[in-house]
Amino acid sequence: GLAPLHASAMAQTASTTAGQEGSGLVADGVSGVVDGLPLIKAATELKEQANAAIKSKKYAEAASLYERGIAILDKADGQPMLRQEVVDMVALKATLYGNLAQCMLSQELFRRAVEAAAACLELDPENAKGLYRRSVAQEALRKWGPALEDMLRLQTLGGGSLTKEQLEARIELLRGKKEAEERAKEEESSEDEADTALVKMKERFDEVVEKYDLRDGDAAAEVADWLTSGEWIMTTKRVAQRWKMEYEDAEAFIRWIAKGLEFKAQNAEAAAQASAASPALDSAEV
């Protein structure tokens, strides 16, 4: 049977052209059908060279060889081919992208590792090595959620070469990092909201001061005295009467002064604790 090859490869730039392989090749006896075998053979030879380079830890050289192999197979994209050759070519291209991802990981090029692993998984969604390598790269980029998702997907596929214990330990690690990040974001959001509320409270206080021309007076100090005397229930009414304020303005005025007293008390308590925790100076020391 015939099938057009739609192995969509990512936009990887091959370091060299693939030579003359794939140029006008036609399968014997089938007019207009591209012969994929020479392409597969050439790409396989490059893969073997790249594998040897990896064993020698020549990762950049290996990456270049894998990319050349991918470029050769790209020549068949969209061309009519024998169905089995299409299957073999897609499988080989997925392997090349998966190995390229490992090269990028070894060079700590994590974003490129994610891209190569994603291309592998586009061709072979159940590729265990592609899932694991993308997860490792995502983790290095501190993208705990995507890293966890790939490991959970790998778990449903049996875990690949990982033992059950290794897989569960990695999932637990990533889940912990993801949850810690979410908690930190929630705390940061809460702090931002509190800061925003304080800013609005101070702005409202300033509006009241300006409205009733209290900037140079002793109104704030007088209200503070009232607040510390424990007369909170009557304070709003007394402030409104004392400075002929509207009731809402008096509430805003009091609220900010009360917050200032709260901060003052907290600072005093913190200073007292720090003083108590400090070792006393030895007066006998000379």
HELIX and SHEET records of a PDB file:
HELIX    1   1 LEU A   37  LYS A   55  1                                  19    
HELIX    2   2 TYR A   59  ASP A   74  1                                  16    
HELIX    3   3 ARG A   83  SER A  106  1                                  24    
HELIX    4   4 PHE A  110  LEU A  123  1                                  14    
HELIX    5   5 ALA A  128  ALA A  140  1                                  13    
HELIX    6   6 TRP A  144  THR A  156  1                                  13    
HELIX    7   7 LYS A  164  LYS A  211  1                                  48    
HELIX    8   8 ALA A  219  THR A  228  1                                  10    
HELIX    9   9 TRP A  232  ARG A  242  1                                  11    
HELIX   10  10 TYR A  247  ALA A  277  1                                  31    
SHEET    1   A 2 LEU A   2  PRO A   4  0                                        
SHEET    2   A 2 PRO A  80  LEU A  82 -1                                        
END                                                                             
